[in-house]
Each structure stands twice: as structure tokens, then as C-alpha cells.
Amino acid sequence: MKAPTLAEIRRWPAVVPVPQAAPAIGCSRSQLYELIKRGEAPVKTLSYGRRHVVVTASILALLEAA
């Protein structure tokens, strides 16, 4: 999946699935799942049972701080 632009990310809903968020922060889906599992994700995530979503505002904060 191609990395989205900041303008595209700003149009995303409040939360997005891990496979959509991963390229935005420069990693693979499996890498982000592993970081979430270890509690080391660089973005805020919410878990609903086994399902994880990423908070879009945390993606923006991470990218804008870089």
C-alpha cells in the first residue's frame, strides 16, 4: 500500500484499521501489529477484543512532529 499524504490522512475518520495506518507511519501491517502486541506502537491504538484500530489524530501528531 502506498503511503498517504498528510492531506489525505487529515480526511480520514477518527480511527482507521491497522493495515491503513501502517504505511502512513512507514511500516508494514505486520510490524505495526507486533508493536501493538508489545505495547510499543508509536501511535495511539484502541483494542476491541482482538481487533485494533489506530487513532488518526495520533498519526497526524507523529508525522507533524517529525
C-alpha positions in Angstrom: 0.0 0.0 0.0 1.3 3.5 -0.9 2.0 5.9 1.8 -0.8 8.6 2.1 -0.1 12.3 2.1 -0.8 14.4 5.2 -3.7 16.0 3.3 -5.2 12.5 2.7 -4.7 11.5 6.4 -6.5 14.7 7.5 -9.6 13.5 5.7 -9.6 10.1 7.4 -12.2 9.2 10.0 -11.3 9.4 13.7 -9.9 5.8 13.8 -8.6 3.6 11.0 -7.6 -0.1 10.7 -4.0 -1.1 11.2 -3.5 -2.0 7.6 -4.4 1.5 6.6 -2.4 3.2 9.3 0.9 1.2 8.8 2.0 2.8 5.5 1.2 6.2 6.9 3.9 5.8 9.6 6.3 4.0 7.4 6.0 0.3 8.5 4.3 -2.8 7.4 1.0 -4.1 8.7 2.7 -7.0 10.5 5.3 -4.7 12.0 2.6 -2.4 13.5 0.7 -5.4 14.8 3.9 -6.6 16.5 4.5 -3.1 18.0 0.9 -3.0 19.3 1.3 -6.5 20.8 4.5 -5.4 22.7 2.9 -2.1 23.8 5.5 -0.1 21.7 3.3 1.4 19.0 4.3 5.0 18.2 0.6 5.8 17.7 -2.4 5.5 20.0 -4.4 2.4 19.4 -7.7 1.1 20.7 -8.5 -2.6 21.1 -11.8 -4.2 20.8 -11.2 -7.8 21.6 -8.7 -9.0 19.0 -9.4 -6.1 16.7 -7.2 -3.0 16.8 -7.7 0.4 15.3 -5.4 3.4 15.2 -6.4 6.9 16.3 -5.9 9.2 13.3 -5.0 12.2 15.4 -2.0 10.3 16.8 -0.8 9.6 13.3 -1.0 13.3 12.4 0.8 14.2 15.7 3.6 11.8 15.0 4.1 12.9 11.4 3.8 16.6 12.1 6.4 16.3 14.9 8.9 14.8 12.6 
